[in-house]
Amino acid sequence: MIRDFEYFAPKTLKEALTLLDKYQDEAKVIAGGQSLLILMRQGLVAPKYLIDIKGISELNYIKSDAKEGLKIGALTTHRTVEKSPMMRNGFSVLAEIERNVASIQTRNWGTVGGELCHGDPAEDPAPALITLNATLKMASLKGERTMAVEDFTLDYFETALKPGELLTEIQVPVVPPHTGTAYTKFTVIENDLPTVGAAVSIILGSGDDICQDVRVALSASAPIPMRAKQAEAVLRGKKITDALLKEAGEVASTEAEPLSDIYASEEYRRELIKVLVKRMGKEALARAKKA
């Protein structure tokens, strides 16, 4: 049962930040609500004040610039990202991810920023955003700050947001030439949260097949969406082969911290990581050669 709370629906960012500054830890922010309302019904969260930011239009946008890259407002829905033509020019992996997030009804209402702020280690967008070197912009009455996506989630359902602070924007830099990025997830039920998710981004040198840089990120493999840096080191500076990709997958499986639950055992998740990292590495390499 949901306990009584006082409801606010600010229409501007300044209004929302003022309310957050006033009520601090006694308030919760709701955007789409698919995650928060479940927690409230289960009695796990019982805020005195609920601040509904869904109506703040200034946080609902997608912008693309040849110099600054892609900017996504925190209240942009999953469906908007999925259908946006701005996902081309190196960002198509984000649209691919969104096509497999929950149902169309959920994607029509749920927001990208809301999912990131939920802090679920099994969320979909975070691994790809990590491989794309994305950052997050946060605001409070005291000012703004930015942070890499890979540093944003601190633990299960815990993020780096401070009291009185809102996530306002996801920033993805311009994708370098000869870059390929791929993401997939293994699910028990289609479009469900991943049992394991894996994203790989590879940058090749101009005129050769040498890996200049690489990023590997995993979901549902640790208490946070994690970057597998040891796996990256296996590939960086080398000509990527199937054998190297297999080794990278094996290394990623050892640096991950998966748990056993009703969906899969720790051992099964480690095997999935091996397979998915190799598979997405191969796909990212193929895309980099065509880019």
N, C-alpha and C positions, 0 to 999 in steps of 0.2 A: 504494500500500500504506500502511495506517495503522501508524505506529510505536507502539511500546509506550508506555504511560502508566499512571500510578497513578490509580485511579478512586475518587471519593468521592460519596456520595449523602446529603447532609444533609437532615434532616426539618424544620428550623426555619430561619428567616431568620438568627438569631444564629449558628447553626452555619455556615451558608454564608458569612456575612461574616467569621467567624473564619478559615475556610479561605482565603478570598480575601486577607485581610490577611497571612496567613502566606506564601502562595506568590506573590502579586502577579502579575508579568508572565509567570511560568512556568506559570500556570494558565489554562485556558479554561472558561467557563461554558456548559453545554448545557441546553437546556430541551426543545424539541421535537426538535431535531437535524437537521431537513431541510436546513439550510444548512451548519452546521458540519461535519457528517459528510462532505459532498461535498468541502469544502475539505481535510479531513484525508486523504481517499482520494487526492486529487490531489497531496498532499505540500506544499500551500501553507501549511498550519498543522500544527505538530507539538508540541502542548503536553506538558509533562512530567506535568501533573496535569489531570484532567478533573473538574469539579465539576458534578454532575447535580442541578439544583434542581427538577426536575419534581415531586418529591414534597413540596414545601413548600406545604401546603394553605392557609396563611395569605396566600399571594399569588395565590390563585385565587378570584376573586369579581367580582360586578358589583353596585354599589350606586347607587341614585338618590335624590336629595334635592331638594326644591323650592327650597331655598336654596343648596345647594352644588353642585348639578348631578350629573353622572355620574362615578362612579369605577370604573375597571376595573383589577383586579389584573394585574400583569405576566404571570402564568402562566395567565390566562384564555385559552381556546382560541378560534380564529377561529369555530368552529362555535357555541360558546356565545354569542358576540356576535351572530352571525347570527340565532339563534333566540330571543334574550332579548326579552321584552315590554318591558323597560326601555329599549329603543332607540326607543320611541315618545316623544312629547312633545319633538320637535325633533331627535332623534338617529337618525332612521330611515335617514339616509344611510349610517351606519356598518354597519347590517345589509345594506343594498343592496350595499355594497362587498364584504362578506364572502361574499356569495352567488357572487361571481365570482373568489374567490381559489382558485387551484389546483383540486384535487379534494376531494371530501367527506372522503376518507381523510386528506388533508393537513390539512384544516381541523379534523378531529376531534382531531388530535394537536399541530399547530403552535400556538404561542402568539403573541398580539399583541405582547407585550413582546419576545419573541425576534426577531420580524421587525424591529421598530424598532431593536434593538441590533445587528442584522446590518449596518445602514448601507447597504443597497442603494439607490441613487437611483431605482430602478424599483419600489420597494415600493408596495403598494396603500394601506394605511391612512393614511400620513403626510400626503398632500395634503388629505384631508378633515379630519383632526385639526388641521392648520394653519389651515384656513378656519374651524374651530369654536373657534379660539383656545385649544387644549388645551395643558396643561402636563404635564411628567413629574416624578415624585418619585423621587429616588435616595437610597440609604442606604449607609453604611459604618459601621465601628465608631466613627468620629469624629462621626457625626451624619447628618442628612438635609439635602437641598437640593432645590429645584425649578428647572425650566428650561422655557421655551417649546419646543414640538415643533419649531418652525421653526429653532431654534438648536442642536438636538441632534446632527444629522449634520454633520460637519465636512468630509468629503471622501469619496471612494469607500471604502466599508466602514470608515470611521473615525467614531467618535462622541465625544461629550464626556464619556463615562464615564471616571472616574479609576481608577487602580489601587486595588483593594480595594473598589470600589463596584458596587452592583447597582441596576438599574432595578426599582422596586417597584410603581409605580402610574401609570396614565394618568388625568389629571383633565380633565374637559370641563365648563366652566362652564354655568350655565343659559342656554339660548338665548333671546335677547330676543324680544319680540313682533314679528310681521311680518317674520320671518326665513325665508329659503328657501335651502337648500343642495343642491347637486347634484354628482355625480361620475361620470365615465365614463373608460374607457380604450380605446384602440385596440390590438388584439392580432392577431398573425398566426395564432395558435392559440387557440381559445376557452379562457378561464380561465388563460391564461399570463400572465407578467409583461407589463406594458404596453410597447408601442413608444413611446407617449406617454400619459400620464394627465393629466386636468385636473379640478380642483374649484373651484367658485365658490360663495360665500356672500354673499347680499345682504340687507341690513336696510333696509326702507322706513319712512318716516315715518308716523305715525298719521294716517289720513285722507287721505293723498296718495300719489303714486307716486314721490316724490323719494328717491333713494338716500342714506340717512343714513350707511351704512358698507358696505364691500365688501371681501372677501378673495378673492384668486385664487392658487391653488397648482398646481404642476405636478410630475409625476414623469417620470423618464427623459428629462429635458430639460436637465439640468445635472449636475455631480458630486454634488449633493445634491437631495433633494426641496425645491424652491424656491418662495418666495413672489414673485409677479410684482407688485411694488409700483407700477411705472410704469403697468401696465395698470389697476390699481385706481384710480389718480388720474384716469384717463379717465372713470370712471363715478361716482365719489364726488361727492355734492352735486347731482346732475343727475337729470332724468327720463330713465330708460333707454329707448333706442330700438334698433332693429335696427342702425342706422348706428353708434351708439355702441358696441354690442357687437362689431360688426365691427372698429371701430378698436381696441378693447381687445384683441381677439385678435391683431391685427397688431402692436400694441405688445408684447404678451407674447412673441410670436415673436422679436422683436428683442432683448429682454433675457434670453432663455433662452440656454443654452450647450450645445446638443445636440451629440453626437458621431455620426460615421458608424460603423456596425458591420454585422454580417451581417443584421440585421433591417431596417435603414433607413438612408438617408443623412441627413446633417445637414439638407440642403435639404428632404427629405421630412418630417422631424420638424417643421421650422418651419411647413410647410404644415398639418400635423396640429394643431399648437398653435393656429393661427389658427381652424381649423374647430371644434375641441373647446371652446375658451374661449368662442366665440360661442354654441355650442350649449348648453353648461352654464350660461352666463349667462342665456340665454333660459328655461331650465328653472328655475333658481333664482329668477328674477323671478316666474315663474308661481306657484311654491310660496310665495313671500313674500306675494303678493297674497291667497292663500287662508289664510295662517297667522293 
